[in-house]
Amino acid sequence: MTPFLHMKTFLAKKGTVQPKWHLIDADGVVLGRLAVKAANLLRGRHKATYTPHVDTGDFVIVINAKKVALTGKKEEQNSYMSFSGYVGGEIYRKMSEMRARRPEYIIEHAVKGMLPKNRLARRMLTKLRVFAGSNHPHEAQNPVKMSV
């Protein structure tokens, strides 16, 4: 009988993770494709050291959120629901209305839906920075421009 080769599985630890900064330009990019890319960067799925139960992800900056593209009739058909907590306090807003009012929310909401529903994912979501225009205050972090 041959002895089994015991290979050690690498598991990242919180202290050893060195997060980087990535910049994504949303101008003309389809919302779903952008959200998948951003979610994978936040989780660290692009790294060889990816560990599901450790936050191995990077920071993601998304600019030009108001210029994100949507396919089909989603601009008029998709809606966002918010609830005030009072009886009859449901508010439905079309995506076109949301883009005019708060374009950052469209991308934040899409990325949040592509992350797991747990405490770790809520912590990962704090590393997502979305800006409606092309300016952002994170130049000092030297973000790497990513293509989607």
N, C-alpha and C positions, 0 to 999 in steps of 0.2 A: 504494500500500500504506500502511495506517495503522500508525503505530508502536504497539507494545505498551505498555500502561501497566504500569509496574513498581511493584508495591505491596510494601512491606516487611512481612514476617511478623514479628510481635512474639514474641520468645522471652525468657521470664523468666530472670533470673540469680539465683543463690543469695543474693547480698547485698541485692537489692532486695525480697525477699519479706518482708512484714509479717504474720506469723501472728496470727490472732485466736483466742479461746477460745469454744467452743460447749458448751452443757450440754444433754444429752438425758436425759429421765426415761423409764426403761424400764418403768414401772408399767403393765401391761396392754397393752403394745405387742408385736406379733408379732415374734419374733426375726429373721427374714429381712429384714423391712422396716427394722428398726432397724439391722441390719448393713450394708445397702446405703447408708442415709443416712450412717452413721458412716464407711464406707469412702470415699464420695465427698467428704466433708468433709476426711478425712485426705489424700486425693490432691489436693484443690483443684479438683475438677471443677465446683464451683459458681461459680468465678471466671472472669472474662473473660481473665485473665492465665494460665490453665492451660497448662502446658507439660509434656508427658509425661516428659521426662528430667530435670526439675527438681522438687524437693520444694516445691511451691507451696501445700501444704495447711495446714490449721489444727489446733489442738489440740482434742480432743474429750473431754469428761468425761461418763461415763454413770453415772447413779445409779439406785438400786433394781434392781440386776441380778437379785436373787433373785425379783422379781415379774414378770419378762419372760414373755410369753405364748407358748405353742406350740399349733399347730393339730393336729388329728387325734390319733393315738395316739403321737406322738413322745416324750412324756414317758417312756413305758415301753419303746418299741421302739428308739429311737435309743440308741447306746452309743458311748463314747469308749474307744479302746485306747491303752494306754501300755506301753512295753517297758523293762524294767530293764537289759537288756544281757546277762542270763544266759540259759542254756538253759531254756525253759519259763517265762520271766519276763514273759509277756504278761498284762496285766491289763485286763479289760473292765469298764467301769462304766456303768450306765444313766444316762440324763440326769437322772432324778429323784434318783439318788444323788449325781450331780455338783452338782446344784442345792443339795442339803443340805450337801455337803462344801466346794465352792468355786464359788459362783455366778458370780464374775467370769470364770472360765475359759470358760463357755458363750458369752459375748458376745465375748471376745477371740478364741476359736477361729473363730467365725462371721465376724468382721470380717477376720481373717487370711486366710481362704479366699477373700474377695472382693477382695483386693489382688493385684497381680502377684507372681510368685515371683522376686524379685530383691533385690539389696542395697538399692536405693532404697526398696522396700516395707518391708523390715525396719527401715529407719530411720524410715519413716512410722509404723510400728506403735508406736514408742516414744512417740508423741504421743497415744496412746489411753490414757485413765485410766478404769478401771472400778471402781465401788464397789458393794458388796452392799446397803448401806443408803442413806438419803437424805442423809447427811452426807459432805462432801468438804473437803479442805484447800486448795482453790483459789479461795476467795472473793476474795482479793486481785487475781486476774486479771480480775475482773468478767466471767464467762462469759455469753454471750448464750443465752437459753433457746430451744431449737429444738423445733418440733413435728414429729412423724414421721407 
